Amino acid sequence: MFQLTEEEFAALRLQFATLKTGRGQHRKYLPYVFTELDAIMAATLLNSPRATELSVYVVRAFVELRGMLSSNRELAGKVNTLERKVSVHERNIAELVDSMAQLRPPRQLRLSALSGF
């Protein structure tokens, strides 16, 4: 068991979208939390059917959390790769537009178009 830092607690409050009003608004102390292994050890020490049920629930929650983190890392890597590709394509398109602008002759005003004035 360990105590959260101010930054961790702030991130946790943002993640769960807790309200600023009501209970828990003014905390005197930062909350204590368990790691996955600590939660299993506590459930083992309690040695009751309910503790066993909760330890299985905690383990499943941690497994799901690990899966989500892994998935998010993969997604972040793919987004990063895509951003690099788009950046390269944007530069290439800008160079192409500049090259086309240099090849095109400058526009000249036609006197016939101005004759109506």
Backbone torsions as a table, in degrees:
resi	resn	phi	psi	omega
1	MET	NA	138.9	177.2
2	PHE	-144.9	161.5	-177.3
3	GLN	-94.8	137.0	178.7
4	LEU	-69.6	152.5	172.4
5	THR	-83.9	169.9	178.0
6	GLU	-58.3	-43.4	-177.9
7	GLU	-65.9	-41.9	179.2
8	GLU	-64.8	-41.3	179.8
9	PHE	-66.3	-40.4	178.0
10	ALA	-62.5	-42.2	178.5
11	ALA	-65.2	-38.7	178.9
12	LEU	-64.7	-42.7	178.9
13	ARG	-63.8	-40.0	178.5
14	LEU	-67.1	-39.4	-177.8
15	GLN	-64.0	-38.9	-178.3
16	PHE	-94.4	1.8	177.8
17	ALA	51.5	51.6	178.3
18	THR	-76.5	149.1	-178.9
19	LEU	-79.3	153.9	178.3
20	LYS	-85.0	-12.5	-179.0
21	THR	-97.9	155.0	174.1
22	GLY	87.8	-158.3	-175.0
23	ARG	-61.7	136.8	178.3
24	GLY	87.3	1.0	-178.2
25	GLN	-67.6	-44.8	-178.1
26	HIS	-113.6	96.8	-179.8
27	ARG	-91.3	135.0	175.5
28	LYS	-80.2	-37.7	-176.6
29	TYR	-128.7	150.6	175.0
30	LEU	-74.7	147.5	-176.9
31	PRO	-71.3	154.1	173.3
32	TYR	-96.9	145.7	-178.8
33	VAL	-132.8	161.2	178.7
34	PHE	-109.2	148.7	167.7
35	THR	-82.3	173.3	179.2
36	GLU	-59.7	-46.5	-178.6
37	LEU	-66.1	-37.8	178.4
38	ASP	-62.4	-40.9	-179.9
39	ALA	-65.2	-38.9	178.3
40	ILE	-66.9	-43.3	179.6
41	MET	-62.4	-41.7	179.0
42	ALA	-62.9	-42.1	179.2
43	ALA	-65.2	-36.1	178.9
44	THR	-66.6	-40.2	179.6
45	LEU	-66.3	-35.8	-178.8
46	LEU	-69.8	-34.1	172.0
47	ASN	51.9	54.1	175.2
48	SER	-133.6	161.3	178.9
49	PRO	-58.3	-39.9	179.6
50	ARG	-65.6	-41.8	178.8
51	ALA	-63.4	-40.6	177.4
52	THR	-63.3	-43.2	178.7
53	GLU	-60.9	-44.8	-179.7
54	LEU	-68.0	-35.7	179.6
55	SER	-66.2	-39.5	175.9
56	VAL	-62.5	-41.7	178.4
57	TYR	-61.9	-43.9	-179.6
58	VAL	-64.1	-44.6	179.8
59	VAL	-61.4	-43.8	178.6
60	ARG	-62.9	-38.9	178.2
61	ALA	-63.5	-43.3	178.7
62	PHE	-66.3	-39.0	177.8
63	VAL	-62.5	-44.1	178.4
64	GLU	-63.8	-40.4	178.3
65	LEU	-62.7	-43.5	177.4
66	ARG	-60.9	-40.4	177.8
67	GLY	-63.3	-40.7	178.8
68	MET	-65.6	-41.7	178.4
69	LEU	-62.5	-43.4	179.0
70	SER	-62.3	-44.4	179.4
71	SER	-62.8	-42.0	179.5
72	ASN	-66.0	-36.5	177.6
73	ARG	-64.5	-43.4	177.8
74	GLU	-61.3	-45.5	-179.6
75	LEU	-63.6	-41.9	178.9
76	ALA	-61.9	-40.4	177.4
77	GLY	-63.6	-42.2	179.0
78	LYS	-66.0	-41.2	178.6
79	VAL	-64.3	-41.1	179.0
80	ASN	-62.0	-44.4	177.4
81	THR	-61.6	-43.7	179.0
82	LEU	-63.1	-40.8	178.4
83	GLU	-62.2	-41.0	178.5
84	ARG	-63.7	-42.9	179.5
85	LYS	-63.0	-44.5	-179.9
86	VAL	-62.7	-39.4	178.9
87	SER	-61.9	-43.5	178.1
88	VAL	-63.7	-44.3	179.7
89	HIS	-62.9	-40.5	179.0
90	GLU	-61.3	-42.9	178.3
91	ARG	-63.3	-43.4	180.0
92	ASN	-63.1	-40.9	179.2
93	ILE	-65.6	-41.9	178.8
94	ALA	-62.3	-41.2	177.1
95	GLU	-64.5	-39.4	179.2
96	LEU	-64.2	-44.4	179.1
97	VAL	-63.3	-41.9	177.6
98	ASP	-62.2	-43.0	178.9
99	SER	-63.2	-41.2	179.3
100	MET	-66.2	-37.5	179.4
101	ALA	-65.4	-33.7	178.8
102	GLN	-73.2	-30.7	-179.5
103	LEU	-77.7	-29.0	-177.0
104	ARG	-77.1	132.4	177.5
105	PRO	-69.0	150.8	178.9
106	PRO	-64.7	146.5	-179.5
107	ARG	-73.3	139.3	176.2
108	GLN	-116.3	142.5	178.7
109	LEU	-72.7	136.7	176.7
110	ARG	-91.5	132.0	179.2
111	LEU	-68.9	-29.1	-179.7
112	SER	-65.5	-31.8	-179.5
113	ALA	-71.6	-26.0	-179.0
114	LEU	-92.9	-4.2	-174.5
115	SER	-67.5	-21.5	-179.1
116	GLY	-72.1	-10.6	-177.7
117	PHE	-91.9	NA	NA
